[in-house]
Amino acid sequence: MNQKNLLEVDWSKIPAPTDDGAAAHLEGMTLPPVSLIATDDTSVRLSALPGRTVVFAYPRTGEPGKISIVDDWDMIPGARGCTPQTCAFRDLFAELKAAGAAHVFGLSTQSNAYQAEMAARLHLPFPVLSDEKLALTSALDLPTMEVAGLTLIKRLALIIDNGRITHVFYPVFPPDRNAGDVLAWLKENPV
């Protein structure tokens, strides 16, 4: 499948993920002291960040004109939509900050080099974290899926206050509305 336009998606033709309970344990958890490399070449330890942090996780972003990792990527519930989700967080970044998010990060298991290219191409105002070695994914037991021999994080968003998860958005569908849902929650739940 050739990915011509990663932003134009007819969500009515894409299967929605169901709540499999795989994120039910996350709310209230304290983050482990795991450091992840970010697209701004810093090392980030989410557990040590003061204030409110928003982390949105996704399986993997695609590249325009490149082949999907599997032919039926769009038919895997929750797989399609990483680029629209990321762009929505980009577009609402200033509003998320104004609503109390001290930090905003994307998160996937893709390599930092891959993510750095994507962050530059999409003009992201926030860093994306690479959990390529699955350190945070394993420590938190994040919901995952296996596709083409790769372990990918299922789409979710976390609100973290001073190193503790206070709210979880899971499952997320459609992905391009996730940032708006997070923004609404931040406004309704000020720090």
N, C-alpha and C positions, 0 to 999 in steps of 0.2 A: 504494500500500500504506500503510495507516494503522499507525503504530507505537504500539500501545496499551501494551504492557509490554515495555520494552527489556531487562529482566533475565531474563524467563522464556523460555528458548530450548531447543528440542529439537535438540541438536547432531547427533543421528542423521539429521536431515532437512536438514542444512546441508552443502554440499560443503566438504571440507577442502582447504586449500591444499597444494600440493606444493612440494618444495624445488627451485626453479628455478636455484639457484646464485647468485642475485642478491645475496646477502649474504656470499658466501665470501671476498671481499677485505677485509672489515671488521676481522676480528680482527687485532690488532697495529697498527692504524692510529693515528696521533696525530691528535687532533681539530684542525681548523682554528680560528683565532681568530674565530669567527662569534658575534655577539651576537644573542640572541633575546629578545623581550618575553615576560614571564611573567604569569600571571593575578594575581600579587600586585603588579603594576605595576613590577617590577624588570626590569633588563636582565641576562640570564644568558649568560655565556661559558663553556660546558662545558669548554673546553680549559684554563681557568684555575682550575677548582675543585680544591682539594686533597682527597686521600683518595679513597674509593670512591663512585662515583655510579651510580645505576640510572636508566636512561631507557627507558621503554616507549613505543613508537610505534604508532599505529593510524591507519586511514583517516579516520574521522570519527565522532563521537558523534551520536546522533539526539536528537530532542526528543519526549517523549511526546505523542501526539495529532497529530503533524505528519506530513506526507507524506514518504516516502523520496525521495532525489534521482532514483532510477530505480525502476520497478516491480519489477524482478527483483533488487534489492539483495541479498536473502538467498541468491540462487543464484550470486552472484559468489564464488568461493572466497576465503576470508579477509576478506570485507567485513563480515559480520555479527559483532557481539560486542564492539564498542568500549566500550559502557557496562558490560557485565559485567566486562570486563578492567579497566577503570578502577576499578570498585567493589571488585574483588578486591585491587588494590593499596592502595586506601583501607583495606580491612578488615585487611590484613596490614602496614600502615605501621609500627606500633610494633615488630613482629617484624623487619621488614626493617632498621630502624634498629639494633635490638639485635644483629642479625647482621652489622653492619659497614657498612651503607649510610649514609654521611655525608649524602648528598643523594638524593632521589627526585623524578623529574619525569615527567610525561606529555608527549607530543609529537605534534602533528598539523599539517596544513597549514591548519586552520581559523583564522579570525581570532581575535585576542585577545578581542574583545568577545563573540563566540560562546562561546569557551572559559571566559571569566569567569562567564558565566551558568551554564554547565554545572558549573563547579567549585563555585559557591555552592549550586546545586540539589542536587548530590551530596555536599556537605559534605566536600570533599577537604582533607586535611591537608597536601598538597604542591602546589606550583605546576604548572601545565601550560604548556608552551612553544608558542608559535605560530611555525611556519615557513611562514607564508603566502606569503612571497616566494621560497620554496624555496632559501634560501641554504645552510643546513646540508645539506638533502637533496641538492642539486647538488654541494656540496663533498665530501661523503662518497660520492656516487653510491649513495644508499640505494635499495633496491628500491621501485619505485612502480607504480601502476596508473592508467590513465586512465578516469574514469567521468563521464559527462555533461559532458565538456569540462573536468573538474577533474583535476589531478594530485594523487593521494593516496598517502601512504606505506603500503606494505604492513606488516602487523603484525609487529613484532619487538621484542626487548628487548636493551639493551646494558648490559654491566658495564664501567664506565670507571674506571680507576685512575690518578689524577693526570694526566688528560688523554689517556690512551691506552686504546683499546678492548682489554680482556682476554678478553671472552667475548661471544658473540652467540647469542641464542635466535631461530632462524628456520628454517622457518616456525613460527608459533605456532598451535596448535589443540588443544583448544578454548580460546578466549581467556580464559575465566574461571579456567583453571588456570595461566595464565602467572605470576601473582604467587607461587603456591605453588612452581612450578618454580624461579623466581628465588631464593626464600627457601632452598630446599633446596641450591641451588648455593652461595649465600653461606655457609651453614653448613659445607658441605664444603670450601670454599676461603676460609678466613679471611684477612684482610688481614695 
